[in-house]
Every structure is written in structure tokens, then in C-alpha cells.
Amino acid sequence: MAQKTFEAAMARLEQITEELEDGEISLDKSLKKFEEGIKLAEFCNAQLTEARARVEMLVEKDGRLQSIPFEGPDRGDTDLPE
């Protein structure tokens, strides 16, 4: 997977889950698939965390919602307008 998307990672994670549930593969292959699944789950979790933070950055100003750029720990200050 050259450039992962959330949707592609979730689809692969579902496929891995089905393969592991079938129980038709060796223990060694099962462990490798499990490790791949863990990495995919971490990727998806990071994507969801970033998306949640971006949604939380919607603030009300002058009676309407306004979007402000997300500035996370690696992206600078997190000062919100008053």
C-alpha cells in the first residue's frame, strides 16, 4: 500500500480479521497478519484522532460557527481566538 488512506486501511484490517477468524493459516502467518493488523489499527486511530481534533476546532464567533486551523503539538500553538 503505497499511500494509505483510512478507507483502504480499514478494508485491509477487515480482510485480516476474516483471515484470522477462519483459522486456515499457519501460526507464523497468523502472527504476521496480526502484526500488520496492529499497525493498521494504529494508523486508523491516528487518522481518527486528527479528524476529531479538526472537528473540535470549530468555534462559535459572532453567532456563527467558524473553522480555525488545527495546530497540534507538532504544528505550533493551540491558541484559540476569544
Wavefront OBJ file of the C-alpha trace (Angstrom):
o trace
v 0.000 0.000 0.000
v 1.988 2.994 -1.290
v -0.077 5.754 0.300
v -2.568 4.574 2.885
v -5.992 6.041 3.197
v -8.222 5.471 6.167
v -10.709 3.572 3.997
v -8.042 1.325 2.455
v -6.540 0.588 5.875
v -9.955 -0.301 7.299
v -10.714 -2.592 4.352
v -7.389 -4.389 4.809
v -7.975 -4.651 8.553
v -11.362 -6.272 7.919
v -9.750 -8.703 5.485
v -7.068 -9.636 8.026
v -9.730 -10.156 10.692
v -11.653 -12.536 8.439
v -8.484 -14.469 7.576
v -7.576 -14.841 11.245
v -11.116 -15.876 12.186
v -11.099 -18.598 9.518
v -8.158 -20.275 11.245
v -6.935 -21.730 7.947
v -3.421 -20.216 8.078
v -0.329 -21.281 9.986
v 0.643 -19.807 13.330
v 3.573 -17.953 11.760
v 1.346 -16.375 9.085
v -1.273 -15.592 11.709
v 1.279 -13.698 13.797
v 2.466 -11.728 10.769
v -1.116 -10.816 9.874
v -1.793 -9.859 13.499
v 1.252 -7.547 13.477
v 0.065 -5.985 10.224
v -3.374 -5.533 11.756
v -1.928 -3.780 14.800
v -0.049 -1.329 12.560
v -3.182 -0.674 10.519
v -5.252 -0.139 13.680
v -2.667 2.364 14.954
v -2.762 4.194 11.611
v -6.572 4.339 11.675
v -6.573 5.535 15.283
v -4.141 8.338 14.411
v -6.327 9.370 11.467
v -9.435 9.428 13.677
v -7.640 11.395 16.390
v -6.579 14.032 13.884
v -10.068 14.210 12.368
v -11.627 14.614 15.826
v -9.208 17.416 16.657
v -10.063 19.205 13.422
v -13.777 18.951 14.168
v -13.217 20.259 17.691
v -11.545 23.317 16.233
v -14.905 24.647 15.054
v -15.734 27.563 17.272
v -18.638 29.960 17.502
v -17.826 33.582 16.784
v -20.358 36.361 16.300
v -23.250 33.885 16.432
v -21.949 31.555 13.745
v -19.539 28.651 13.520
v -16.113 29.435 12.215
v -13.381 26.977 11.346
v -9.876 27.644 12.560
v -6.827 25.606 11.510
v -5.846 22.782 13.819
v -2.491 23.393 15.454
v -1.498 20.230 17.274
v 1.539 19.514 19.422
v 3.753 19.129 16.341
v 2.192 22.012 14.460
v 2.641 25.040 16.708
v 0.487 26.918 19.169
v -3.045 25.927 20.097
v -4.285 29.421 20.941
v -7.987 29.814 20.269
v -9.496 33.177 19.354
v -11.645 34.729 22.042
l 1 2 3 4 5 6 7 8 9 10 11 12 13 14 15 16 17 18 19 20 21 22 23 24 25 26 27 28 29 30 31 32 33 34 35 36 37 38 39 40 41 42 43 44 45 46 47 48 49 50 51 52 53 54 55 56 57 58 59 60 61 62 63 64 65 66 67 68 69 70 71 72 73 74 75 76 77 78 79 80 81 82
